Amino acid sequence: MSEEFEDAPAMRHQGLSPWLQTAWDLRAAGNFIGGGSGTGLLIIASLGAFDGLYSRVLLIAGLALVGLGLFSVFLEIGRPLRALNVLLGAKRSWMTREAMVAAVLFPLGAAALIWPDLTKLVWIPAAAYLYCQARILEAAKGIPTWRSPLILPLTIASGLAEGAGILLLLGTLALEGGAPEWVAGTLVATIAARIFVWMFYRRRMVGGEAPVEAAAVLIRFSMPFTLGGNVIPIAFLVLAGIQPDIRAAALAAAGLAAMAGGWAMKVVIVTKAAHNQGFAINHSPARGGGESGPGFKPGWREVPKDKK
């Protein structure tokens, strides 16, 4: 099947086939990277507070990542002085809702640095923020790889996996005694959820729900992502369990690999597999008294009628 998609450029019809959008670039991907990793870290750290986990390092890191993500969006705005206009579309824009949740998340997170008991509440706006980010992509109906219903669980699962990975990494480097034992289990569970959703997402995109060029990008990325971002972190966790002498280094490597895998996935989906719908006609126009001909949808894989 991969050979079919490798020939995608030859199937391109100038001006008609789907083409890669350029409105959202690495700066836009940075919002989903920082926001997803930051809120994932804050959610896990906040829920861990019920088990006695508290660290200003984790709170600051989570808030900083979310802030960097928002700053990436600010850099992309053509007229930065109009950035506050984002607050005017709460009824129809998930980006507006994301900004409004951020207005709760940052003060609450800052207060938790002073009053540790408030850490137990941080997961609420953090989870809402992560959900808004997933809905931003899903609401972009003109981009087939974004509008899939599976983008919602994929974004959420990846954010949690990235957050667990960062917690392991920071726990090894900056927390006394390292991260709690349950964080490794959380990482395994969230990685499993991410790769499970990714398999179905990729299958649907390759099966005809995305243009062939976008599907080709996902096919090329799938193996490195599966191994580097999901299998290797779990292998490092196993190594940490059987080799106590290198446990700290193995846990840090597992966290780093899980985080990097999620970041790479977001870059690919937002900037490299983000082809638009293109143009198509349902039936070729009839000439004279003749009948209309077959439809025309260049740049898409033809799906048999019995599979539609």
Buried (B, 14 or more C-beta within 10 A) or exposed (E): EEEBBEEBEEBBEEEBBBBBBEEBBEBBBBBBBBBBBBBBBBBBBBBBBEEEBBBEEBBEBBBEBBBBBBBBBEEBEEEEEEEEEBEEEEEEBBBBBBBBBBEBBBEBBEBBEEEEEBBBBBBBBBBBBBBBBBBBBBBBEEBBBBBBEBBBBBBBBBBBBBBBBBBBBBBBEEBEEBBBEBBBEBBBBBBBBBBBBBEEBBEBBBEBBBBBBBBBBBBBBBEEBBEBBBBBBBBBBEBBEEEEEEBBBBBBBBBBBBBBBBBBBBBBBBBBBBBBBBBBEEEEEEEEEEEEEEEEBBBBBEEEEEEE
